[in-house]
Structure formats: C-alpha cells, structure tokens
Amino acid sequence: MSNNERLPLKKVAIREGDYFRPEPGGSKKKVFGDVTPQVRNRMAGAVSGLAVHFQSAFQSYPKAAAVARVVLKEEALAKSHRPNQLFESTDCPIVGVGGFGELLVSVRAASLPRLRSTIQTGSTNELVANISTIRAIEPFALQEPALAKLSDALAKDHDMPVKLRMFRHGLPVVDTALQHAMEAQLSALHIAFERLAYGDSLAVFRLSGVRPTHVPSLARFVGTQSLGAFPEYHVVKPTSQPVGKLTATSFPPPEKGVEYPVVGLIDTGIAPSNPLLAPWISAREEYVPVQVRDYEHGTFVGGLLVHARAVNHNDARFPECPCRILDVVALPGDGRISEDELLAILREVVPKHPEVRVWNLSLGGSEPCSDHCFSDLAIALDDLQREHGVTFVLAAGNYNIPPFRGWPASGVSGDADRICGPADSTRALTVGSVAHRDSPTARVMAPAPSPFARRGPGPVFLPKPEVVHYGGNCDALGRHAQIGVLSVDGAGNLAESIGTSFASPIVAALLAHVQALPREPLSAAMAKALVIHSAALAEANLSPADLPYRGFGVPQSVDAVLGCEPWRATLLFEIELRAGLDLQRTPLPIPACLCDAEGKLRGEIIATLVYEPPLDGTFGAEYCRSNVNVSIGTFGGGGEAGTGQARQVHPFPQHSPATAEERALVEHGFKWSPVKVYRRRMPRGVAAATWRLVVDATDRSGSANEAIRAALVITIADPARTADVYNDIVVAMNRLGWVASDVVLRARVRPRAA
C-alpha cells in the first residue's frame, strides 16, 4: 500500500447512549480570609458610598439601575467562588464582567440597603464565603484619559459621529427605562441618535452633533458603558512591484462545467477591466462610488484566492484551490472605513448571498486588542457568523513601524505588534504570516514569522492567530524585492508585495474547498477544525513561545486536510453538549499494529477541538460562556488500581500551569478557549487495558446551560510512517460496533499546468 495513497476521513456516528451525567460534585464554600466586623463595616461603607454617588440618578430615573464595580481577590477568580448568593439574595444581579475578577453589578435605590444589611449580618457559610472573595466595591466610571481624548477629537471635527454603548441589565423594565432616559437626555442636548445592529448582547448608538461640552454629562449618565469615536479599519495599500506579465496560460480561466466554491471578498474591489480575474467574478456588490476607488489591494487579494500556487512559480507550499469571487467593493481608495459603515455593509451583504460560506476580510485596526475584552466589531462578526452559518477568515494585521521584528522576536516593545480588532473574533479563523523566502538582507530566515505580522494572543489568552500562511518577508525597513508573495496588481501585471492581507486569502480558498468538497456538508466548526488540525499535524515541535506568532502552523493541502495516509487514521465527531451531560466513548479503538507485546501503545495521538460556545458581549473577559474539554486517556478496571481516567494526551503546545488557579489555567491551559489542540507522542509506550474518550462542558456561573456544538478531530498515527494504522482502526471500530461513515468527496478538477 503506497504511503501517498489518500484514504477517507471517518465520521463517527454519535449515539444517545454515548452521553452520561457525571456524579455531582460540590463541597463546602472556601473562605478567603477572616470576615471580621472590620471587614464587614468597610464593605458596608462602600455600599453606602454607592447610594450617595448614585442618589441623583435614582431620583431622576426611579425605574432605572446603576452599575457597581466589584473587584474580586486574585485567588477567588474561579466560577465556583463567585459571590452569586450575596448579590442574588439582595436583588443586585451580576450583569457583566470587566477584566479578570471585575464584576459589574446592577444596583438600585431599593436594593442597596439590602446589600449593605446582608454584608453586615449574613452568617451562613455561603454568604461568609461570598463576602470573603471581595476586595473592593466602587461605582462604575469611565476613564478620564479616554474622555479627554474624545473631547479633543470633537474640538477638531464637529461632524465626527460618537459611539455610545449602553449597559444591559437583562430586565426589560430597567433597560427600557434607561434607554428612554438616554433618549430624553440626547434630545435635550439636540444630539441625533441611531441604534446600530451589533448583535443581541450590545446596545450601541451612533450620536451626531456631539460637542466637547456634552462629553461629561454623557459619560456620567448611569446607562453609559463606553463612549468614544468609532474605530477605523483599513487595508495597507500594497507597495507592489510589477515583475512580469500574466497571460491566460499562466492564469487560466475557470473550466466550463466545473462548480467552484465562492468566497466573499470584502475589500477595495477587483479591477473590472482585468481580463484574467473577470471570468472568476461570480457577482459584484458595490458600496463605493467609482470615482474614489483604487483596485490595487482587492485585485492582489483576488489573485491569491484564484491561483495562489500558479502565480508563485507553482511553489508546492501554496495550495491549489481556485475559487470564484463575490467581489464586494466596500473600501474606498484610501483603504479606510469606519466600524459602523463596515458593519452596515456586512449586515446587508452576508444574508443576501447564502451561497457564500467563507468570507475574506483582509483589514485591521490600529489599536492592539485588550487583555480583558473583545472588540465590538469582533462581537458583531461573531453574531453574523452564528446567525448565518458562515466563517470569516481574517488577517492578523500588519505592524508597519520599522525597524521590523527579527526572529527570535526582537525589535518591538510591549504589545505594539499585537493583533487588532476584528482579528479577535472567536468564531472567525485568524491568519498570521510566515516567510517562505529569504535573502542576505532579509530580517528573518524562512520559515520564521514574517517581520511585519501581528501576533497573539487574543483577549483572555485565546490562541490567535490559529494558523499562518505565506505573506512574505522583508528587510529591517520593509523592502521585499524577491522575498515577497506574487499576485495580480491593479493593472493586471504579475506583482510582488507583502502582508498578512495576502496570507489570509490563501487560507480562505483552502477553507472554502474543505467545506465544498465533501458530498455530505461539513459544519463550519468542523471545516475550521480540519484546517487547524492539518496545521497542527505538521508542527510537532511547536512551543508555547511560538504559538502567538505561528498559531498552530501552516495548513496542508486540500488533499491532506480531507484525507488520510495508511499510517494514520482520522476520526471526526460532531457533538452537541450541555453542561452536566458529557460524551463518553469506551473503549477507544486502538490499532493493533501500534501495540507491542506488553500491550503498550507506541504511537501518536493528535486531537483538535473547535466548539461554538454561547457568547455574551456584556461579560468582557468572560465573553465565552462555556468551556469544553477533551480527555483522551487510560481507564482503570480489569485488575488495574482505581477506576478513574488518567489523561494521556495533553494540551498542545504543552505549558504546565504553575498553579491550578483560574488565571493560570486561562493563560496556560486554554481554559474557556473555543479552539484547543491536544497531542502526545508515546515512543516508550503507554500501557492500558482500556482507552477512553470523554468530552465535557462547563458553563460560566449564571449561564443558561445552552446547547454547545462541538467539532472534534482525532488522528492516531505511526510516527515512523510504516504501520498500517488506518486498516487496524477500521477493524477495531467494526469489532467495537462503532458506526462510522466515509467522508466522500466530490470529483475535484485540478488547475491546468502553466
């Protein structure tokens, strides 16, 4: 059997009997320090301070509520320690989260005395434990430097629209009262307003006619969560250099009768006069007047969506996956667009084209993402992806200030080169860049991370970018002759440029083929998981320090993503979970060819999990409301000591947290991350009578226990690439009574050779 043979992926049927309810846990609430009369009096005094601070607001808006900021102790951040009982029993619900350990609590005139009394007299173990978790209670307030910046900007531009985001308290009476109060205040100030569609969890308004003198009163209003200018997003116009001519032979048109996947391209547009790209345009949506267009960036991106390999000297590292393009002309010639304008276009164009499942968005902001919250545009993109079942492929963004970063990383201080919104979208696939060529003057040697590519992590240590592709190299000043990527310029020439903007469409085209080729459609989560999984398979030595720059690696070819070799087998699981209802498969099929005479498994197991948690933008650092965890391990029984499961396949890249505290698990253990990779190579073998798979879900405190869709990809492989693993896995599944079907692919037409 040839090692080049591609065998089908196996999709495992999930049975009702695969789900089970684990034994309920729970123990006495932990107390974090003595709750002395002095501690109680200090906190009660802080609550009295809230009443004084918000007295005027409560008198003016009796049906409304204000927001207090409750800061928890560092050691009390886990959800099991959350002071829910204290705030629920006093009618002061937790309505949001700021940063790590910062709760946003809804307070009203009638509820504050109850909160004060309970803090002073509450004596149950749970209430005492709740009180012990709190470090401070204070009124929520906007930061003065941000308000001063807004006032300065308004003084320079009287027509600048202002973005106001209101708190959501989750009670219709309260939220309606706050909105009416805000509208009344805006009308009194002669400020025009419009509510924008950012998703169910965000209440965002565009204000027109705001003057610097209005800023303090708008900021003091109890319903205001944030106030500022609308962020601006942009593409970097490529400094492309023509390097040759393109013809229909080197850039062939679509083949007649072949159905190609369509990728939505949100960009500056593709030059309509380009005879090579025109046949690949399936439709065009135009939002920019002709007289202010510049097709350079959009055309370059479009060329890579169609023929990334052909235009790059048929380099086998670039995939062969030509796509048709829905050309959305959204950005003007300067490549800049405000957040509200971009979102309005996306809200219109995405539902208009249900045939498009993958959308490429090669733009970014200029402010590095926060540790503690997700950008509003990322939240809006997540809502669009959930609503329409699509995936946005986003460029990680470019850091454009020389001297550019070297490798190992040097030359950039702090977070200046960190990803910007909307690359922090949790449902999107974010793409960074690595170099495929180098030179004596190049800043890095291939295949190091590109000197200009922004790096992760995303907010709350989410792994971003998830993958990388080839976006070029440069010297310390950004010059890239003969070390960039090639595509089509606005004049139709073969041209050279650099940028994560040009790594992104390569992955978008690959993802579109992964979704289009199977006869039975894959979910968006499974297609994303397969692309990430293929990258992880090829990155055996990825380190925790590499992850923010490389993601999980460079995805492989379409054939490699959607097929197996004889020496490895890949199993797919589409799972629906709820907290408290785990999936369990016992025993897991193990290939006999990888087990030695002592019964030890000598092989490698790699697993990739992508799940779609409930999301809530009001909860800041706790935006992802559920955590899904995978355990592949050995299960006791049959004479072995104990009956529990010992995890044998660990998070990858492995970085053991120094402690089991919440912050360490989030930072180093991928807790709450919707993308996780696990890996274990076992050269010495692991002995077990039984291997077991367990997938479990945990909800944030106060969450509604919604269903969670998860896609899990597991590969069992022979690192030596000689054993017949695939056949043995099929035999083992049949013996165990597993029902699994082949992922059958449509016939695939390959591009004609140049």
N, C-alpha and C positions, 0 to 999 in steps of 0.2 A: 504494500500500500504506500503510495507516494506521500511524502511529507508536504507536498504542495497541494494536495487534494483538499478541497473545501467541503466540509460536511455541515448539515443544517444545525442551527441552534435548536434546542429542545425547550418548548414552552410547557411548563408543568401545570396541570390542572389542579386547582385548589378545591378541596372537598370540605363539606360542612364539618366533618369530624376532625379537621386539622386545627380548629380553634378550641381553645380551652381557657378557663378562668383560673388564674393562679390563686394560690391561697392568700387571703387578705393579710396584709402586714399591719404595721402600726405599733407604736409604743408611746410611752409617756412623753409629753412635750418637753423638749430640752429648755432649760432656763439659762440665759446668758448673763450671768452676774446677779448679784443680790438686788431685789426690788425693794429697796428701803423706803421709809417715809420721805426721805430727802429726794430720792429718785422720783417718786410719785408726785411730790409737790413741784419739782422742776418741770415735769411734763405737763402737769395740770396748769401751771403758769403759762406754758407755751400755748396751750389751748385757749386760755383766757386772752392771750395776745392776738390769736386769730379772730376772736369775737370783736375785739377793738378795731383791728385792722380792716375787717370787712363790714363794720357796722353800717356805714353809709350805703354800701352796695345792697345790703339786706333790706334796708329801709326803702331804697329806691326800687328794688326788684324783689318783692317778697316771695314770689314763686320760683325764683332762680336759685342757683347754688354757686358757691365759690370753690376754689381748689387749694388744698394744703399740700405741701411737700413733706413727706415723711421719709427720713433717711434712716436706713437700717444699719446695724452693725455689720462689719465685714464678714464675720464668722456666721452670720444668720441669714445669708442670701438664698439658701435653698428653699424651694417651694414648700417643703414640709415645715419650715419655721415661719412661714408668712403669717403676720398677725391678723388673720381674717376674722377671727371671732371677736376681737376687740372692736374692729370697725363695722362689722356687720351688725353686731348687737346694739350699736349706738346709732345706726342709720347713717353711717358715714362710709359708703361703699368705696372700694378701690376702683377707680375709673381709668387708670392709666399708669404708665411707668415712664420715668425719665431715663437716667443712666442706670448702671448696676446699683441695685439696692436703693433706688429712689422711687417711692410710691407716690402716685398722685391720688389724693383722696377728696371725694366730694363732701363739702360741708355746708350746712345751712344754719340759720339762726336758731332753729329749734333743736338741731342735733348736737351742737357744740356743748351745751350744758350736760347732755347725757354722756358724751365722750369724756368730759372733764370728771364727772362723778365716777364713771367706771374706772378710769385711771387711778383715782384716789382710793377707791374701795373694793375693786374687783379682787376676789380672793380664790377663785377656782384655779386649779393648776394651769389650765389652758390660758386663762386671762393673764395670770402672772407671767407665764412663758411668753405670751404675746408682748406684754409691756417690756419685758427684758430684751426684746430684739431691737428696740427703737433707740436710735442715737439722737435724733432731733426731730422736731415738728415746727414748721415755719410756713408762712404764706408763700404761695407760688408767685414769682415775679419775673418779668423779662429782664434780660441783662442790659445794663446801661450802655456798654460799648456798641452793641448791635443797634440800639435805638439811636444813638448819636450818629452812627454810620448812615442809617436810613434818613435822618433829618438832613444830613449834609448832601446826600444824593438828591433829595427832593428840592433842596435850595438851588441846585444846579439844573434840575429838569422838572419843571412844574407839571409836565404832562405824563410823568412816569407813573404807571399803574403800581399799586401796592397790593401785596399778597397778605391776607389776614386769614389765619387758621383758628377756628374756634374749638373750645373743649367740647367733647361729647360726654354726657353723664349717663347715658343709657336709659333715662327716664323721659318719655315723651313730654310730660308736663314741664319738666325742668329745661330740656333742650329747646322746646318751643318758646318758653318764656325768655330764655337767653337770646334766642335769635330775634324775637320781637324787640327786645330791649336794644340789641345791637343795631337793628334796622332803624329804630327810632333815633338813636344817637347819630347814626350816619346821616339820616335825613336832616336832623337839626344842624349838622355841620355842612350841609349841602354837598355831601360826598355821594357820588353814584356808586352802586354796587351790583355785583352779579355773582351768584353762586356757581361754582365750577364743578365738573364731574371728575373728581379724583378717586372715587370709589366709596363704598358704603361706610368705611371707618373714618373718613376725613371730611370735615366741613370747611371748605376753602372758598374764600371770596376774592374777587378782583375789585379793588377800590379805585375809583378815578376821581381826581380833584383833591387829593390829599395835599395839605400844606405842612411844612415843618412844625407849625404851631399845633397841628392836630395830633401829632405823634404821642405826646404824653398822655392825653386823655384816652386815646385808642389803646395804648399799652396798659393803662390802669384798669380798663374795663374787665370785670371778673370773668367774662367769657373768652377773653383773648388768650390763646395758647402761644401763638407766634405772630410776628409782624415784621415784614421786610419787603425787599424787592423780589420780583420773580427771577429765579436763576436763569441764566442764559446758557444755552448749549451750542456747541459749534463743531464743525469739522475743520481739520487743518488742511488748507489747500495744498495739494501735493506740489513740492518743488521737483516735478518730474522732468527728466531729461530724455528727449527722443533718442532712441538708439537704433532705430531701423524701421522698415516698412512692414505692414501686415497685409496679407492677401487672403482670399477665400481658401487658399490651400493651407496656409498656416493657421487660419482662424475659421474653420469650416462652419457653414450654416447648419441649422437643425436638419436632421434626416426626415424625409417625408414618411408619415405614418407612425413615427415614434412619439410616444407620450412622455414628455419630460416633466419633472416636478417644477412647480413655480415658486420662486422666492420673492417675497415683497421687499423691495429696496426703497427705504426711506432715506432720501439723500438730496443732492443738488440736481439730480436728473441726468439722464444719458442723452448725449447729443443726438437729436433726431436725424441729423444728416449723416450719422455714422453708418455706412453700408454693411459693416461687419456685425455690429450689435443689433441693428434694426430688426433683423429676422428673429432675434431671440426675445423681443419685447412682446409679451402676451397682451398687455394693456398698459395704459398710462393714465395716472391721475395727477392733475396739475393744480398746485396751490400758490404758485409764484408767477407773477407777470413775466412775460418773455423778456422784456427789456432789462430786467435785473437778474437774469440767470447767468450762471457760469457752470458749464457742464463738466469741468475738469475732474473733480473729486468723484462724482457719481459715475462717470464713464470709467474711471480707473477701477472702482469697486465692481462695476458691472462686468468688466472684462474678466475679473477673477471669479465671479460667480459662474461664468460660462466655461472658460478654458484656462484654468489656473495652471495646469501642467503644460499645455501646448505653448503658452506664451513664455513659460520659464524653461525653455530649452528641453522640454519633455523630461524634466527632472522628476524621477520616480518618487521623490519625497512629497510632491504635490499630488493631490488626488485627481482622478479622472471622474468627474461627476458634473457634467454640464447641466445647467438649469435654465429654464425660461425665467423672465423677469417681469414682475409687475412694477413698473417704474413710477414711483411716487415722487413727484417734484415738490419737495417740501421746504427746502432751504434755499434762500436767495444767494446771489453771487458771493457775498462776503462769508457765507457758510454759517451764519449765526441765526438763532431763533430762540425766542423766549419760551419758557416752560409751558405757559398757558396756551400759546399758539401751537406748539408742537403737540400737546395733549389733545387739543381740539381736532387736529388733523387725524391723529391716531384713532380717536373715538369715532370718527366718521368713516375712515378708510378700512379699518380692520373688519367690522361686520359687513361691509359692502362686498368683500371678497372672501367668502368662506372657503373657496378652493385653495387659498394660501394658508399653509400651516406653519411656515417658517418665515420670519421677518428679520431682515438685517438692518441694524441701526448702528452705523459707524460714527457716532458722535459722543461727546462727553462735556462735562462741565469743567470748571476751573478750581473748585473747592474740594480738597480731599475729603473722603467720606468720614463720618463720625464713628467713634468707637461705640456710641450708645444708641444711635437711632438711624433709621433708614431714610433716604431722601424721599421727599413726597412724590417725585416722578417715578422712582423705583416702586413705591407703593401703588401708584396708579397703573404702572405697567403690569405689576403682579395681578391687579384686579382685571385688567384686559385679558391677560393670558388665562386666568381662571374662567372668565366668562365665555371666552370663545375657543378654548382648547388649542391655543397656538403657543409657539415658543419664539421669543425674541432672542436673537443672537447679537450680543453687544460687544463692542470693542472696549477693552480695558482702559483705553485712553493713552495719550502721549504726554510725557513730561518734556517741555520744549526749551528748557533753560540750560545752555551749555555752561561748563563742560559736562558732557553727558556721562552717565553712570558707567563704571567699569564692572568687571566681574573677576573675582568675587566682589559683591556690591561695594562700591566706594564712590565718593564724589557728590552724594546728595545727603543732606542732613534732615533728620526728623521725618515727618510724614509728607514732605513736599511732593514725592513721587508716588503717593498712594492713589488708588483708584478714586475716581469721582463719580457722582451720580450721572446717569442711572445704572452704572455698571454694578451697583449694589442690589439690583433686583434679585430676589431669591428664586423666582421661577425661571428667570432667563438663564441662558448659557453665556457666560462672560469669557472672552477670549483675549489672552495676552499674546506676546510676540517673542519669538526666539530667532536668532540669526542662523541662516543656512549657508552663508558665505562669509569669508573674512579676507583680510589683506594685511600687509605690514603696518598700515596706519590705522586699521580698524580698532575701535575702542574695546571690542571683545572678540574672542575666538568662537567660531561656530562649534557647538550649538548652544552657546550661552544665551541667557535672556538678552533681548535687544536693549541697547543702551537707553533708548527713549521710552520703553514700555512701562506704563504704570503698573504697580504691584499691589498685592493684597496686604493684609486680609481685608474682607469687608467688615461691616459693622458686627459687633459681638463675635469677632474672630471667625466669621464664616469663611470657608475657603473660597477665595476669589482671586484671580480668575480660576475657573475649573479646569480649563485646558488652554493650550497655546498652539500657535501655528507660525508659519514663516512670514514675518513682516519686515525683514531686512536688518541691516547693520549700518553703522556709521562711525566716523572718527569723533574725536572729542568735540568738534564744532558742528557736527551734524552732516558733514559731507558724506555722500554714499555712492560715489561712482563705482560701478561694477560689483557692489555688495548689497544692492537693494533688491526689491522684487520687481518683476516686469508685468506690465499690463498695457491697457489701451489708454492713450491720453485723449483730451477733448478734440484733437484734430485727427484722430484715427491712427496715430503712429504707435509703434511699439515703444514704450517709455519705461523709465525706471524711477522708483520712488521708495519711500519707507513709511511705516506707520502701523500701529495696531489696527487702524481702519482697514488695512489690506490683509491682515491675518483673519479678521472676523468673517469676510465673505467666503473664504475657503472652508471654514467650519460650517457656515450656514448652508453651503451647497452640499457638503457631506451629510449634514443632518437631514436636509430635505430628501436626499436619496435613501437614507436609512428609514425614513417614515414612508416613502413612496414604494419601495421595492417589495416588501412583504405582501403576499396576497391577502392575508388577514391583517388589517391595520394594527400598528402598534400605538399604544398611548403616547402622548407627548412625554410623559415621565420616563417610559421605557426607552424611547428613542434617545432621550438625553442621557439616560443611564448607560446605554450601549456605547455611545460616543465617548463618555468619560471612562468607561470600563476599558475600551480599546487603548486609550492613552495610558491608563494605569498598568495594563498588561506589559507595556513596553518600557516602563520606568521602574525597574526592580530596585534601584538604589536611590530613590527619591528621599531626601532628608527633610526634616521639619523646616530647616532654614531655606530650602529650595522652594517649598510649597507656595509662598506668596508670589514668587516670580514665575514659576513654571506651571502652576496648577498641578494637575495630575499627569501632565505631559502632553505630547503631540498625538492626536488621534491617528489611527492607522487608516488604511484604505477602506473603501466601502466593502470590498470582499472580506477583508479581515474583520471588520465590525460585525458583519452579518453571517459569518461562517466560522467553522472550527477546523483545525487540523486533526489528524488521527491521534496525536499525542496529547490532546486536551479536549475536554467537553465543557460546553457552556449551557447552563440551565437558566431559564427565565421564569420568574414568579411575579404575577400581577396580583397584589394583595389588597384587601380592604380591611383596615384595622380600626379598633376603638380602644381607648384606654381601658385596661382591665379585661381585655379579650385578646389573648396572644395567639399567634400562629406557631404551631409546633409540628415538625416532621421528624419522626423517629421510626426506624433508623434512617440516616442519610446514606444514599448509595455510595459505596467506596469501591474504586476499581481494584480488582484482584491483582492486576499487574503491578500496582504500586505498593503492595503489601509484602513484606519479607516473611521469612519462615517463622518469625516470632509474632507475626500479626501486626507489626508496626507499619504505619503508613509513612512511606518515604516519597513525598511529592510536594506539590504546592497548591494552595487554595487562595483564590483572589475573589473578593465579593465587592460589588458596588451597589449602593442603595441610593435611590432618589425617591423622595416622598413629597407629597403636597400637603403641608400642614395648614390648618386654619390660620389665617393671618389677621392681625388687627393693628392698624397703624397708630391707634391711641396708646399702645403699650410699649413704645420706644424700644428699649433693649430686649423686651420680651415680645417682640413683633411676631415671631414664630411661636404659636400657641401650643404646639405638640412636639414631642421628641420621639423618634422611632429608633430603635436599637436592634442590631442583629448580633446574635451569638451563635457561632458555629463551634461546637466543642464536643468533648467526650462526655459520655453519660454513664453514671455509675449503675451498678446492678450486675447480676450474674456472677456474684462472688466478689466483685470489687467493693472496696470500702466506701460507704456513703452512697447516696442516691442522687446527689445534685450534679449539675453540669459544670464542667471546667472549660471555660473559653480557651480555645486553642488558636483562633485566628483573630488577630488584634487590629485596631485601627491603624491605618497606613497613611502617611508615614508615621511611625510609632514615636510618640513623645510622652513618656510616662509622667502624668501629673505628680508634682511634688507632694500634694495633699489631695484628699477627697473632697475638699471644699468646692462650692459651686463655681467660683471664679476659675479655679484651676481646671475643673472638668470642662468648662466652656472654652477656655483658652487652648487647652492642650488635648482634650478628649473628644472634640467635635460635638459636645452635647448641644442639643437644640439645632444643630445644623441639618438642613434638608438634603445635603449631599454628604455621604460617608463612603470611604473605601476601607476595606479590610484585607490584610494579606499575611500569609505565613508560609515560609519555605521550611520544610522539615527534612534536612539531609540526614539527620541521625534517626529519624523516625519517631512517631508518637504512637504508643500502644493504647488500644481501647477495644473493648468488646462492642461498643456502640458509639456511633457519631450521631449528633442530633443538631437540628436547626431550630432556633427559636427567634421569632421576631415579635417584639413587644412595643407598646406605645405608652407614653406618659403625657398627661395634659398639664399645662400650667395651672396653678392654683386659681380657682374661679372660672375656668374654661367650661364650655358647654358639652364636652365629650362628643364632638362631631366625628363623623367618619373620615378616615385618612386613607387616601390612595397611595400605595407604595409600589415601586418597581424595584425588584431585586435581581441582580445578575450574579451568578456564581460560576466560576471556572475552576475545574480541578485539572491539574496539568502535571506532566512529567518534565522537570527542568532539563533533563538530558535530551528530550525530544525524540525518544526512541520507542517508548512503550505504547501499546495500543489502548490508550485510556478511553477513547470515545466508545469503542465497541464494548469494553468492560462496563462502562457506566450504563449503556443501554441494556446490557444483560442484567445488571444489578437492579435497575429500575423495574424491569419486567418481573424479576423474581420477587420484588417487594410489592408488586401490584400498583406501582405508580402509573398514572395515566399522563402521558406526555405526547405532544404533537410536534412535528417538524415545523419550523418557520420556513415555509415555502416561499421562494422569491419569484417575482415576475422575470421574464426574459429581459436581459439588460444589453442594450446596444452600446458598444464602446466607440469613442470618437475615432474618426479615420486618422491614420497616421499622416503627419505633415509631409 
